[in-house]
């Protein structure tokens, strides 16, 4: 069976160049990057080269990059670390209703220790209003954490505008850029962020490695104790092979971002238009907002998203209903609910996310396959005879 992968927001295939960069550190170059002998220094050289490549991807200085185990750790360290380091007994954090759970959950955990939390709403397209951020700020606000691009609908938030507000008020600003890195240009100075999280496996790098940009002068408490790695910020022996792979993936993504983004964006737009033309009573979530070029999130009422995912998988198309971290969840997507969708519509949604190996022929196959699958499932639905949706 021909198989097509439309779930790149969950994870991406490892690029051949990345595998080649990793292999020496999985075999002959096995040294500990903290050792002072030749084996260790070879490993240290690979880590520092990767640090420079990752820094270049986000417009940072190499010394401001800390390697982590991935986006979840980066987000947790940013949020928990800032709050731990902030002076005073009363502290307040601002976030939004559509953040990834790797941001929402640590924020909610902080409330158990008395930290106050404001969760901002978004509009129908998934955008945070900068004026809402300004109104939410209090004298005790120590952190604003808002994602750069949403993992489910692809909406790009007005981070640059919010960054100016945070800087004017002297508040630490963190952005989760896991779904943006490698897809759109990022410049931490232009965005005005103090902390930025990324994860290698979202841009054809290995799983289990990520990075946190930490602007010079930003105070951040540790998550763990036990060593002096990563400039005393994160203890533990570095995974040199994974870090080298992330560095190569960052380099590849940065060099090809413009042309690849345009190519994938054209394919995504063709896929959306074709589905909307072929499937009645359907719409694209976040369509009127700026979005990362690879992400399409469409609602097909009257059927369950999980049923669509299973039926399409049997036809050779891999996609999802939303965040991979929430697969199997009974509740509808918190992102789509925040947009104002009814629960039944939030459950009737597919996320189709494209990548560097996606081809026009695959889009053609999807357009020939997905509408028929949806129509068959709708014919089995007892609610399909409802009036047309406006």
For each residue, the residues with C-beta under 8 A, 3 or more apart:
1: 316
2: 316 365
3: 316 317 318
4: 316 317 318 362 365 366
5: 8 13 318 355 357 358
6: 317 318 319 352 353 354 358 362 366
7: 10 11 318 319 320 324 351 353
8: 5 11 12 202 294 353 354 355 358
9: 151 152 179 202 294 295 320 324 351 353
10: 7 320 323 324 353
11: 7 8 201 202 207 324
12: 8 201 202 203 204 205 355 356
13: 5 204 355 357
14: 18 19 204 205 206 245
15: 18 19 204 205 248 249 252 356
16: 19 20
17: 20 21 248 252
18: 14 15 21 22 204 205 206 245 248 249 252
19: 14 15 16 22 23 245
20: 16 17 23 248
21: 17 18 24 244 245 247 248
22: 18 19 25 26 206 241 242 244 245 248
23: 19 20 26 27 241
24: 21 27 28 29 244
25: 22 29 30 43 46 240 241 244
26: 22 23 30 241
27: 23 24 30
28: 24
29: 24 25 39 42 43 46 240
30: 25 26 27 39 43
31: 35 37 38 39 40 41 42 43 240
32: 35 39 40 43 237
33: 40 43 44 46 47 229 237 238 240
34: 40 44 227 228 229 237 238
35: 31 32 39 40 41 43
36: 40 41
37: 31 40 41
38: 31 41 42
39: 29 30 31 32 35 42 43
40: 31 32 33 34 35 36 37 43 44
41: 31 35 36 37 38 44 45
42: 29 31 38 39 45 46
43: 25 29 30 31 32 33 35 39 40 46 47 238 240
44: 33 34 40 41 47 48
45: 41 42 48 49
46: 25 29 33 42 43 49 50 240 243 244 247
47: 33 43 44 50 51 67 238 240 243 244
48: 44 45 51 52 62
49: 45 46 52 53 244 247
50: 46 47 53 54 67 243 244 246 247 248 250
51: 47 48 54 55 62 65 67 243 247
52: 48 49 55 56 62 247
53: 49 50 56 57 247 248 250 251 254
54: 50 51 57 58 65 67 198 211 246 247 250
55: 51 52 58 59 60 61 62 64 65 213
56: 52 53 59 250 251 254
57: 53 54 181 182 186 198 250 251 253 254
58: 54 55 177 181 186 187 188 196 198 213
59: 55 56 186 187 188 189 190
60: 55 64 65 188 196 213
61: 55 64 65 216
62: 48 51 52 55 65
63: 216 231
64: 55 60 61 188 213 214 215 216
65: 51 54 55 60 61 62 211 212 213 214
66: 77 211 212 213 214 230 231 233 234
67: 47 50 51 54 209 210 211 230 234 238 243 246
68: 73 74 77 209 210 211 212 234
69: 72 73 208 209 210
70: 73 74 199 200 201 207 208 209 210
71: 74 75 100 102 176 178 197 198 199 202 210
72: 69 75 76 102 210
73: 68 69 70 76 77 210 212 223
74: 68 70 71 77 78 178 197 198 199 210 211 212
75: 71 72 78 79 100 102 103 106 145 174 176 178 197
76: 72 73 79 80 102 106 223
77: 66 68 73 74 80 81 212 220 223 234
78: 74 75 81 82 145 174 195 197 212 220
79: 75 76 82 83 93 103 106 107 110 143 145 174
80: 76 77 83 84 106 110 221 223
81: 77 78 84 85 220 221 222 223
82: 78 79 85 86 142 143 172 174 195 218 219 220 221
83: 79 80 86 91 93 110 115 142 143 221
84: 80 81 221
85: 81 82 219 220 221
86: 82 83 91 142 143 172 219
87:
88: 91 140 142
89:
90: 116 140
91: 83 86 88 115 116 140 142
92: 115 116 117 118 138 140 141 142
93: 79 83 107 110 115 116 117 118 141 142 143 144 145
94: 117 118 120 133 136 137 141 143 144 145 146
95: 99 103 104 107 117 118 119 120 144 145 146
96: 99 119 120 121 122 128 146 147 157 338
97: 119 120 121 122 334 335 338
98: 122 126 147 150 152 155 334 335 338 339
99: 95 96 103 104 107 145 146 147 176
100: 71 75 103 104 147 151 176 178 323 325
101: 104 105 323 325 326
102: 71 72 75 76 105 106 176 325
103: 75 79 95 99 100 106 107 145 147 176
104: 95 99 100 101 107 108 119 334
105: 101 102 108 109
106: 75 76 79 80 102 103 109 110
107: 79 93 95 99 103 104 110 111 117 119 145
108: 104 105 111 112 117
109: 105 106 112 113
110: 79 80 83 93 106 107 113 115 117
111: 107 108 114 115 116 117
112: 108 109
113: 109 110
114: 111
115: 83 91 92 93 110 111
116: 90 91 92 93 111 140
117: 92 93 94 95 107 108 110 111
118: 92 93 94 95 136
119: 95 96 97 104 107
120: 94 95 96 97 128 129 132 133 136 146
121: 96 97 132 338
122: 96 97 98 125 126 127 128 338 339
123: 126 127 129 339
124: 339 340
125: 122 155 286 287 288 289 339
126: 98 122 123 150 153 155 285 286 289 335 338 339
127: 122 123 155 157 158 289
128: 96 120 122 132 133 146 157 158 162
129: 120 123 132 133
130: 133 134 158 161 162 165
131: 134 135
132: 120 121 128 129 135 136
133: 94 120 128 129 130 136 137 144 146 162 165 166
134: 130 131 137 165
135: 131 132
136: 94 118 120 132 133 141
137: 94 133 134 141 144 165 169 171
138: 92 141
139:
140: 88 90 91 92 116
141: 92 93 94 136 137 138 144 169 171
142: 82 83 86 88 91 92 93 171 172
143: 79 82 83 86 93 94 171 172 173 174
144: 93 94 95 133 137 141 162 166 171 172 173 174
145: 75 78 79 93 94 95 99 103 107 173 174 175 176
146: 94 95 96 99 120 128 133 157 159 162 173 174 175 176
147: 96 98 99 100 103 150 151 157 175 176 177 178 179
148: 156 157 159 175 176 177 179 180 186 191 196
149: 154 155 156 157 177 179 180 183 184 291 292
150: 98 126 147 153 154 155 157 179 286 335
151: 9 100 147 178 179 323 335
152: 9 98 285 295 297 322 323 333 335 336 351
153: 126 150 285 286 291 295 297 335 336 339 351
154: 149 150 179 286 291 292 294 295 296 297 353
155: 98 125 126 127 149 150 286 289 290 291
156: 148 149 159 180 184 289 290 291 292
157: 96 127 128 146 147 148 149 150 162 175
158: 127 128 130 161 162
159: 146 148 156 162 163 175 191 192 193
160: 163 164 190 191 192
161: 130 158 164 165
162: 128 130 133 144 146 157 158 159 165 166 173 192
163: 159 160 166 167 173 191 192 193
164: 160 161 167 168 192
165: 130 133 134 137 161 162 168 169
166: 133 144 162 163 169 171 172 173 192 194
167: 163 164 170 173 192
168: 164 165
169: 137 141 165 166
170: 167
171: 137 141 142 143 144 166
172: 82 86 142 143 144 166 194 195 218
173: 143 144 145 146 162 163 166 167 192 193 194 195
174: 75 78 79 82 143 144 145 146 193 194 195 196 197
175: 145 146 147 148 157 159 191 193 195 196 197
176: 71 75 99 100 102 103 145 146 147 148 179 197
177: 58 147 148 149 180 181 186 196 197 198
178: 71 74 75 100 147 151 181 197 198 199 202 210
179: 9 147 148 149 150 151 154 176 183 202 292 295
180: 148 149 156 177 183 184 186 292
181: 57 58 177 178 186 198 199 202 203 250 253
182: 57 202 203 204 249 250 253 254 257
183: 149 179 180 203 257 261 292 293 294
184: 149 156 180 257 261 292 293
185: 257
186: 57 58 59 148 177 180 181 191 196
187: 58 59 190 191
188: 58 59 60 64 191 193 196 213 215
189: 59 192
190: 59 160 187
191: 148 159 160 163 175 186 187 188 196
192: 159 160 162 163 164 166 167 173 189
193: 159 163 173 174 175 188 196 213 215
194: 166 172 173 174 214 215 218
195: 78 82 172 173 174 175 212 213 214 215 218 220
196: 58 60 148 174 175 177 186 188 191 193 212 213
197: 71 74 75 78 174 175 176 177 178 210 211 212 213
198: 54 57 58 71 74 177 178 181 202 210 211 213
199: 70 71 74 178 181 202 209 210
200: 70 203 205 206 207 209 210 211 242 245 246 249 250
201: 11 12 70 205 206 207 208 209
202: 8 9 11 12 71 178 179 181 182 198 199 205
203: 12 181 182 183 200 249 250 253
204: 12 13 14 15 18 182 249 252 253 355 356
205: 12 14 15 18 200 201 202 209 245 246 248 249 250
206: 14 18 22 200 201 209 241 242 245 246 249
207: 11 70 200 201
208: 69 70 201 239 242
209: 67 68 69 70 199 200 201 205 206 239 242 243 245 246
210: 67 68 69 70 71 72 73 74 178 197 198 199 200 246
211: 54 65 66 67 68 74 197 198 200 246
212: 65 66 68 73 74 77 78 195 196 197
213: 55 58 60 64 65 66 188 193 195 196 197 198
214: 64 65 66 194 195 218 220 233
215: 64 188 193 194 195 218
216: 61 63 64
217:
218: 82 172 194 195 214 215
219: 82 85 86
220: 77 78 81 82 85 195 214 233
221: 80 81 82 83 84 85
222: 81 225 233 234 235
223: 73 76 77 80 81 234
224: 234 235 236
225: 222 235
226: 235 236
227: 34 235 236
228: 34 231 232 235
229: 33 34 232 234 235 236 237 238
230: 66 67 233 234 235 238
231: 63 66 228
232: 228 229
233: 66 214 220 222 230
234: 66 67 68 77 222 223 224 229 230
235: 222 224 225 226 227 228 229 230
236: 224 226 227 229
237: 32 33 34 229
238: 33 34 43 47 67 229 230 243
239: 208 209 242 243
240: 25 29 31 33 43 46 47 243 244
241: 22 23 25 26 206 244 245
242: 22 200 206 208 209 239 245 246
243: 46 47 50 51 67 209 238 239 240 246 247
244: 21 22 24 25 46 47 49 50 240 241 247 248
245: 14 18 19 21 22 200 205 206 209 241 242 248 249
246: 50 54 67 200 205 206 209 210 211 242 243 249 250
247: 21 46 49 50 51 52 53 54 243 244 250 251
248: 15 17 18 20 21 22 50 53 205 244 245 251 252
249: 15 18 182 200 203 204 205 206 245 246 252 253
250: 50 53 54 56 57 181 182 200 203 205 246 247 253 254
251: 53 56 57 247 248 254 255
252: 15 17 18 204 248 249 255 256
253: 57 181 182 203 204 249 250 256 257
254: 53 56 57 182 250 251 257
255: 251 252
256: 252 253 259 260 356
257: 182 183 184 185 253 254 260 261
258: 261 262
259: 256 262 263
260: 256 257 263 264 356
261: 183 184 257 258 264 265 293
262: 258 259 265 266 293
263: 259 260 266 267
264: 260 261 267 268 293 294 354 355 356 358
265: 261 262 268 269 293 294
266: 262 263 269 270
267: 263 264 270 271 354 358 359 360 363
268: 264 265 271 272 293 294 295 296 352 354
269: 265 266 272 273
270: 266 267 273 274 360 363
271: 267 268 274 275 296 352 354 363 366 367
272: 268 269 275 276 284 287 296 298
273: 269 270 276 277
274: 270 271 277 278 363 367
275: 271 272 278 279 282 298 367 370 371
276: 272 273 279 282 283 284 298
277: 273 274
278: 274 275 367 371
279: 275 276 282 300 370 371 374 375
280: 388
281: 300 301 302 388 389
282: 275 276 279 298 299 300 301
283: 276 287 298 299
284: 272 276 287 296 297 298
285: 126 152 153 297 298 299 336 339 341 349
286: 125 126 150 153 154 155 289 291 297 339
287: 125 272 283 284
288: 125
289: 125 126 127 155 156 286
290: 155 156
291: 149 153 154 155 156 286 295
292: 149 154 156 179 180 183 184 295
293: 183 184 261 262 264 265 268
294: 8 9 154 183 264 265 268 353 354 355
295: 9 152 153 154 179 268 291 292 351 352 353 354
296: 154 268 271 272 284 351 352 353 354
297: 152 153 154 284 285 286 322 336 349 350 351 352
298: 272 275 276 282 283 284 285 349 350 352
299: 282 283 285 336 341 345 346 348 349
300: 279 281 282 303 308 348 349 350 374 378
301: 281 282 344 345 348 386 389
302: 281 348 378 381 383 384 386
303: 300 307 308 348 374 377 378 381 384
304: 307 308 347 348
305: 308 309 321 322 347 348 349 350
306: 309 310 321
307: 303 304 310 311 377
308: 300 303 304 305 311 312 319 321 350 373 374 377
309: 305 306 312 313 319 320 321 350
310: 306 307 313 314
311: 307 308 314 315 373 376 377
312: 308 309 315 317 318 319 350 369 370 373
313: 309 310 316 317 318
314: 310 311
315: 311 312 369 373
316: 1 2 3 4 313 365 369
317: 3 4 6 312 313 365 366 369 370
318: 3 4 5 6 7 312 313
319: 6 7 308 309 312 350 351 352 353
320: 7 9 10 309 323 324 327 350 351 353
321: 305 306 308 309 327 333 347 349 350 351
322: 152 297 305 326 333 335 336 349 351
323: 10 100 101 151 152 320 326 327 333 335
324: 7 9 10 11 320 327
325: 100 101 102
326: 101 322 323 329 333
327: 320 321 323 324
328:
329: 326
330:
331: 334
332: 336 337 341 343 346 347
333: 152 321 322 323 326 336 337 346 349
334: 97 98 104 331 337 338
335: 97 98 126 150 151 152 153 322 323 338 339
336: 152 153 285 297 299 322 332 333 339 341 345 346 349
337: 332 333 334 340 341 343 346
338: 96 97 98 121 122 126 334 335
339: 98 122 123 124 125 126 153 285 286 335 336
340: 124 337
341: 285 299 332 336 337 345 346 349
342: 345 346
343: 332 337 346 347
344: 301 347 348 383
345: 299 301 336 341 342 348 349
346: 299 332 333 336 337 341 342 343 349
347: 304 305 321 332 343 344
348: 299 300 301 302 303 304 305 344 345
349: 285 297 298 299 300 305 321 322 333 336 341 345 346
350: 297 298 300 305 308 309 312 319 320 321
351: 7 9 152 153 295 296 297 319 320 321 322
352: 6 268 271 295 296 297 298 319 366
353: 6 7 8 9 10 154 294 295 296 319 320
354: 6 8 264 267 268 271 294 295 296 358
355: 5 8 12 13 204 264 294 358
356: 12 15 204 256 260 264
357: 5 13
358: 5 6 8 264 267 354 355 362 363
359: 267 362 363
360: 267 270 363 364
361: 364 365
362: 4 6 358 359 365 366
363: 267 270 271 274 358 359 360 366 367
364: 360 361 367 368
365: 2 4 316 317 361 362 368 369
366: 4 6 271 317 352 362 363 369 370
367: 271 274 275 278 363 364 370 371
368: 364 365 371 372
369: 312 315 316 317 365 366 372 373
370: 275 279 312 317 366 367 373 374
371: 275 278 279 367 368 374 375
372: 368 369 375 376
373: 308 311 312 315 369 370 376 377
374: 279 300 303 308 370 371 377 378
375: 279 371 372 378 379
376: 311 372 373 379 380
377: 303 307 308 311 373 374 380 381
378: 300 302 303 374 375 381 384
379: 375 376 384
380: 376 377
381: 302 303 377 378 384
382:
383: 302 344 386
384: 302 303 378 379 381
385:
386: 301 302 383
387:
388: 280 281
389: 281 301
390:
